[in-house]
Amino acid sequence: MDVSCCVPLAERRVPAEAAAVLAPAFKALGDPVRLQLLSMIASAESGEICVCDLTPAFDLTGPTISHHLRTLREAGLVDAERRGTWVYYRARTGILRQLAALLTVAPAT
């Protein structure tokens, strides 16, 4: 009699290429400030938001906010565009959709 002691945890796993792209994004979102920043950027009505509108929402210095925004940019979560003295941020919807798809739980059967 063949008895299996463990039920498989997952029927499919994330392909290595996708994991290499998504892991830095998850790492960047592991900080509460960066998660809040991304939430604000992604929910901006115009699709973009100025750093001048992000900074007052936190009890942090401008350079600290800039550091967090740079981390989000380097992780591929946001794009930045300088306009004069201000920088505007826009969420990269493609990677956000990939993250959401990865976190989607299949219905229980």
C-alpha positions in Angstrom: 0.0 0.0 0.0 1.4 3.4 -1.0 0.7 6.0 1.6 1.7 9.6 1.1 2.3 11.5 4.3 2.2 15.0 2.7 -0.2 16.7 0.4 1.6 18.8 -2.3 1.7 22.4 -1.3 1.4 23.8 -4.8 0.4 22.4 -8.1 2.4 25.0 -10.0 5.3 27.2 -9.1 6.5 30.6 -10.3 8.8 30.3 -13.3 12.4 31.2 -12.4 12.4 34.2 -14.8 9.3 35.6 -13.2 10.6 35.0 -9.7 13.8 36.9 -10.6 11.7 39.9 -11.6 9.2 39.7 -8.8 11.4 39.0 -5.8 13.0 42.5 -5.7 9.5 44.0 -6.0 8.3 42.0 -2.9 11.5 42.9 -1.1 10.9 46.6 -1.8 7.3 46.3 -0.5 8.5 44.8 2.7 8.9 48.2 4.2 5.6 49.9 5.4 6.6 53.3 4.1 7.3 52.0 0.6 4.1 50.0 0.6 2.2 53.2 1.6 4.0 55.2 -1.0 3.2 52.7 -3.8 -0.4 52.7 -2.7 -0.6 56.5 -2.9 1.1 56.5 -6.3 -1.0 53.7 -7.8 -4.3 55.3 -6.6 -3.5 58.8 -7.8 -6.5 60.0 -9.9 -4.3 61.5 -12.7 -2.2 58.3 -12.8 0.8 60.1 -11.4 1.7 62.1 -8.3 4.4 64.7 -7.5 6.9 64.0 -4.8 5.8 67.4 -3.4 2.4 65.7 -2.6 3.9 62.6 -1.2 6.3 64.0 1.3 3.8 65.9 3.6 1.9 62.7 4.1 4.8 61.2 6.2 6.6 62.3 9.3 9.9 61.8 7.4 12.5 64.0 5.8 12.6 64.7 2.1 15.8 62.7 1.6 14.3 59.7 3.4 11.2 59.8 1.2 13.5 60.1 -1.9 15.4 57.0 -0.7 12.2 55.0 -0.5 11.1 56.2 -3.9 14.4 55.3 -5.4 14.1 51.8 -4.0 10.6 51.5 -5.5 12.0 52.7 -8.9 15.0 50.3 -8.8 12.6 47.4 -8.0 10.7 48.3 -11.2 7.5 49.3 -9.4 7.4 53.0 -10.4 8.6 55.2 -13.1 9.9 58.8 -12.4 9.9 61.9 -14.6 11.6 65.1 -13.6 9.7 68.3 -14.5 11.6 71.4 -13.5 12.4 71.1 -9.8 9.8 68.3 -9.1 9.7 64.6 -9.8 6.5 62.9 -10.7 5.9 59.2 -10.1 3.7 56.7 -11.9 3.0 53.1 -11.0 4.1 50.4 -13.5 0.9 48.6 -13.9 2.4 45.6 -15.6 4.4 44.5 -12.7 1.6 45.3 -10.2 -0.7 43.0 -12.2 2.0 40.3 -12.1 2.3 40.7 -8.3 -1.5 40.6 -7.9 -1.8 37.5 -10.1 0.9 35.7 -8.0 -1.0 36.5 -4.8 -4.4 35.3 -6.2 -5.6 32.3 -4.2 -7.5 29.6 -6.1 -10.9 28.8 -4.7 -11.0 25.8 -2.4 -12.4 22.7 -4.0 
